[in-house]
Amino acid sequence: MSTVLNDESEPTEGSAPPDGVHSSAQFRALQRTLFRFTVPATLGFMAWYFLYVFLSAYARDFMGTVLFGNINVALLLGLGQFVSTFAIAWAYMRYCSRKYDPAAAEVRAAAEAENAVSGKEGGR
């Protein structure tokens, strides 16, 4: 359980969630909601990144193939790394605002309600 420092710098119990929140069904569902996006996105990006590294190291002829002008496969795939990074960040923001944030607000409201019922002081 985390603690908050008061004016005298003594730790006091404060903004930590009640003990039961982490074991609640709502919280576990919230974790699954987050993992449903983060795990596939991370694994997909890492596979894409390591494919780029592998091709750069072992398929030099392929990566050096000129597509037009001075643009080759390696340059396009390298720029694709930047594009995919921003696309994943945008998709994560969109996913969280649609699915994760509303569910997190519900879990927080339930935890604050539990705090109020049990008489514990909570807050920020």
C-alpha positions as CSV (number, residue, x, y, z in Angstrom):
1,M,0.0,0.0,0.0
2,S,1.4,3.4,-0.9
3,T,1.6,6.3,1.5
4,V,1.3,10.0,1.3
5,L,3.5,12.5,3.2
6,N,1.8,15.1,5.3
7,D,3.1,18.5,6.2
8,E,5.5,17.1,8.8
9,S,6.8,14.6,6.2
10,E,5.4,11.6,8.2
11,P,3.9,8.9,6.1
12,T,0.2,8.6,6.4
13,E,-2.3,6.4,4.6
14,G,-3.9,8.3,1.9
15,S,-4.5,7.9,-1.8
16,A,-3.8,4.1,-2.0
17,P,-6.7,2.1,-3.1
18,P,-8.5,-0.1,-0.6
19,D,-7.1,-3.6,-0.2
20,G,-10.0,-5.2,-2.0
21,V,-9.8,-3.2,-5.2
22,H,-6.9,-5.2,-6.7
23,S,-8.7,-8.4,-6.2
24,S,-12.1,-7.2,-7.4
25,A,-13.6,-8.5,-10.6
26,Q,-13.9,-5.0,-12.0
27,F,-10.2,-4.4,-11.6
28,R,-9.2,-7.7,-13.2
29,A,-11.5,-6.8,-16.1
30,L,-9.8,-3.4,-16.3
31,Q,-6.4,-5.2,-16.5
32,R,-7.6,-7.5,-19.2
33,T,-8.9,-4.5,-21.2
34,L,-5.5,-2.9,-21.1
35,F,-3.6,-6.2,-21.9
36,R,-5.9,-6.8,-24.9
37,F,-4.3,-3.9,-26.6
38,T,-0.8,-3.6,-25.2
39,V,0.3,-7.2,-25.5
40,P,-0.6,-7.7,-29.2
41,A,0.6,-4.2,-30.1
42,T,3.9,-4.7,-28.4
43,L,4.5,-8.2,-29.8
44,G,3.5,-7.0,-33.3
45,F,5.8,-4.0,-33.2
46,M,8.7,-6.0,-31.8
47,A,8.3,-8.6,-34.6
48,W,8.2,-5.8,-37.2
49,Y,11.3,-4.2,-35.6
50,F,13.3,-7.4,-35.4
51,L,12.3,-8.3,-39.0
52,Y,13.8,-4.9,-40.1
53,V,17.0,-5.5,-38.1
54,F,17.2,-9.1,-39.4
55,L,16.8,-8.0,-43.0
56,S,19.3,-5.2,-42.6
57,A,21.9,-7.7,-41.3
58,Y,21.3,-10.7,-43.5
59,A,19.4,-9.6,-46.6
60,R,21.6,-6.7,-47.7
61,D,20.9,-7.3,-51.4
62,F,17.2,-7.1,-50.8
63,M,17.4,-4.1,-48.6
64,G,19.6,-2.4,-51.1
65,T,17.1,-2.8,-54.0
66,V,16.5,0.6,-55.5
67,L,12.8,1.2,-56.0
68,F,13.0,4.7,-57.6
69,G,15.7,7.4,-57.7
70,N,17.8,7.1,-54.5
71,I,15.0,5.4,-52.6
72,N,15.6,1.8,-51.6
73,V,13.8,-0.9,-49.6
74,A,15.8,-0.2,-46.5
75,L,14.9,3.5,-46.5
76,L,11.2,2.8,-46.9
77,L,11.2,0.1,-44.2
78,G,13.2,2.4,-41.8
79,L,10.7,5.2,-42.3
80,G,7.9,2.7,-41.8
81,Q,9.3,2.1,-38.3
82,F,8.6,5.8,-37.5
83,V,5.2,5.7,-39.1
84,S,4.2,2.5,-37.2
85,T,5.4,4.0,-33.9
86,F,3.1,7.0,-34.3
87,A,0.3,4.8,-35.5
88,I,0.5,2.6,-32.5
89,A,0.7,5.6,-30.2
90,W,-2.4,7.1,-31.8
91,A,-4.3,3.7,-31.7
92,Y,-3.4,3.3,-28.0
93,M,-4.7,6.8,-27.2
94,R,-7.9,6.0,-29.1
95,Y,-8.3,2.6,-27.5
96,C,-7.8,4.0,-24.0
97,S,-10.2,6.9,-24.4
98,R,-12.9,4.5,-25.7
99,K,-12.5,1.4,-23.6
100,Y,-10.0,1.8,-20.8
101,D,-10.6,5.3,-19.3
102,P,-14.4,4.8,-18.8
103,A,-13.8,1.4,-17.1
104,A,-11.0,2.9,-15.0
105,A,-13.4,5.7,-13.9
106,E,-15.9,3.0,-12.8
107,V,-13.3,1.2,-10.8
108,R,-12.2,4.4,-9.2
109,A,-15.7,5.4,-8.3
110,A,-16.4,2.0,-6.8
111,A,-13.1,2.2,-4.7
112,E,-14.0,5.7,-3.5
113,A,-17.5,4.5,-2.6
114,E,-16.0,1.6,-0.7
115,N,-13.6,4.0,1.1
116,A,-16.6,6.2,2.1
117,V,-18.6,3.2,3.4
118,S,-15.7,1.8,5.3
119,G,-14.8,5.1,6.9
120,K,-11.3,5.4,5.5
121,E,-10.1,8.7,4.4
122,G,-8.9,8.7,0.8
123,G,-8.2,11.2,-1.8
124,R,-5.2,12.7,-3.6
